[in-house]
Amino acid sequence: MGKGENNEPKDVQRKENTKMQLERNIGYFDGVSFIVGSIVGAGIFVSPTGVLKHSLLNVGVALTIWAASGLVSLMGALCYAELGAALPFSGGEYSHIKRGLGSLPAFIFIWTSTFTKPASNAARALLFAEYATQPFYGICPVPEVLKKCLALAVLWSLGILNGLSVKMAAWVQTVFTLLKVMALSVIAVGGIVLLVARQRETLARFEDMFGSEIPNAAQIAEAFFQGLYAYGGWWSLNYMAEEMKRPSRNIPLTVMTAVPAVIVFYLLVNISYLTVLTPKEIVSSVAVAVTWADRVIPSVAWIIPVSVAVSIFGALNSSMFTLGRLSYAGSQSGHLPALISMLNVHSCTPAPAMIFSTIIASIFIIPSDLITLTNYFGFSAWLMIGLTCASLIVLRYREPHLHRPYKVFLPVPFVMVAMSFFLVLAPIVWSPNLQYVYAFLFMLGSLIVYLPFIHFKLHFAFLDKITCHLQLLLEVCPADGSAEGKCE
């Protein structure tokens, strides 16, 4: 036999034996970057005023709430770390709710997330466009068309990037996380230097921190909401558990590194703001970090608006990455069309899932005023966190022999469940609004889809033909299938 004849069967056999599955490309440092990048968005730079405002300008209460919000987020992250280490599957809360509580609660979660998470990404993209273009327009407003075009360009750039290469997406996340940490470090270190340099003047603000009026329970709860919102994103790592190297070790270790680091940074940055600005100045400022920079480093104050844009970009990249994994996991379980769970034959990335989530986010960019409706879905995020922690408790008793490389102290998930349902009910009770009814009805609307298509498995044959054509067009095939795919 000739050389070509010897090699051809081996090449064909190698191709046939290639299995399509997500690859474990994300290490410990990448995981820390994703969590920090997900949590630290524009909030800490732009408006940490909410906590101080609802604390009635009481500095001691405000700093306590920042610390308490961080500890609650850490408790939630540790609950998720147990689930992610024991069940390292893509999909985050969706996968754990499905395993612990069943198919219907999981479907309600993915139904709601398919609406709210892309809308949140659209809001981030528009905010990025606002900060990226404003320096060129000075005091003039930025044209809406320009903001929307730039927001769409950013969405699709990140969507394509995440659909082509996990390693490249992780590299981008690491770079932008380092940049935003550097910006936070400038503010934190600058505050410490000023605190030491102006001891008498600045320490007076901290000597009697609890001296002013103490807020009531409702106001403390409102301040707590603001603090927890600033820490949002701590749950992101579980969405990439299937792609983590050594998940049983790296997931708990990553959580225990990233969330405490963010708590320390947030406290130092808030102390820095209070060192330079009075509580009244902070509450009246539209963008606290920009005001801080104008006072401390006026010659290079432009660094802060740029840092805000960088921070939003990094948070958007992380959010789009995790949303793609959620769609991928939902499709694998039969809760979304089969095409969405297929992987690109060249890069083994969930390209259809990324395209799906990016298209939905792009739709929300066009009528941007609709994004405000997603504020009323805030309660649903904490509802799903509560259900996820409840899943942990159920699995502890129902599957006691499940291998758990890391186990959180059992009272912690009970506390998280109680707190989650308080955070769900509190805004509805204190400020009842018709939009909450709409949001609740939207969640119940998932039953209209679930019963015929999931429970009774109603299926249309023509959808298979559409799936086959799109599969060939996108060069994708089912996960764990032959690299040659099914549509030849």
Helices and strands as residue ranges (DSSP letters): H 3-17, H 28-39, H 43-46, H 49-54, H 59-86, H 93-101, H 103-137, H 144-164, H 166-197, H 199-207, H 217-230, G 236-243, H 247-276, H 279-284, H 288-296, G 298-300, H 303-332, G 338-341, E 342-344, H 351-365, G 368-377, H 378-398, H 411-430, H 434-444, H 446-449, I 450-455, H 461-474, E 476-478
